[in-house]
Amino acid sequence: MSAPPLDRLPPHSPDAEAAVLGCILMDANDCVPPCLDAMRAGGEEFYELRHRMIFKIMVGMFDGRVA
């Protein structure tokens, strides 16, 4: 098995990542638990670093770790 070329990006969707963050902003109580069931709290599934950081802060706020 050969390694993928270094000039190719892995599959990702900035629009889908933004939609997940938008859903959390609209209704965190209903959105965060299913997101945490499907993803890790660190947000490693997000390709864009800024989306990953926003997600981590949102999860921290939901858990009461961030004031």
C-alpha positions in Angstrom: 0.0 0.0 0.0 1.5 3.4 -1.0 1.1 6.6 1.0 -1.2 9.3 -0.4 0.5 12.1 -2.2 1.5 15.0 0.0 -0.2 17.6 -2.2 -3.7 16.1 -1.7 -6.1 17.2 1.1 -8.0 14.7 3.1 -11.8 14.8 2.7 -13.4 17.7 4.6 -16.3 20.1 4.5 -15.9 23.5 6.1 -19.6 24.2 5.5 -20.6 21.0 7.4 -18.2 22.0 10.3 -19.7 25.4 10.5 -23.2 23.9 10.4 -22.4 21.8 13.5 -21.1 24.8 15.3 -24.2 26.8 14.3 -26.5 24.1 15.7 -24.7 24.1 19.0 -25.0 27.9 19.1 -28.7 27.7 18.5 -29.5 25.0 21.0 -26.6 23.7 23.0 -28.7 21.5 25.4 -30.0 19.5 22.5 -26.9 19.5 20.2 -23.9 19.0 22.5 -24.8 15.6 23.9 -25.3 13.9 20.5 -22.1 15.7 19.2 -20.1 14.3 22.1 -21.6 10.8 21.5 -20.4 11.0 17.9 -17.2 12.9 18.3 -14.3 13.4 20.8 -14.5 16.4 23.1 -11.2 17.7 21.6 -12.8 18.2 18.2 -10.2 16.2 16.3 -12.8 15.5 13.6 -12.8 19.1 12.6 -10.3 19.8 9.8 -10.2 23.6 10.3 -8.2 24.5 13.4 -10.5 27.5 14.1 -13.6 25.2 14.1 -11.8 22.7 16.4 -10.9 25.5 18.8 -14.5 26.9 18.8 -15.9 23.4 19.4 -13.6 22.8 22.3 -14.6 26.1 24.0 -18.3 25.3 23.4 -17.9 21.9 25.0 -16.0 23.5 27.9 -18.8 26.0 28.4 -21.5 23.3 28.2 -19.6 21.2 30.8 -19.1 24.3 33.1 -15.3 24.3 32.7 -15.2 27.7 31.0 -17.0 30.7 32.5 
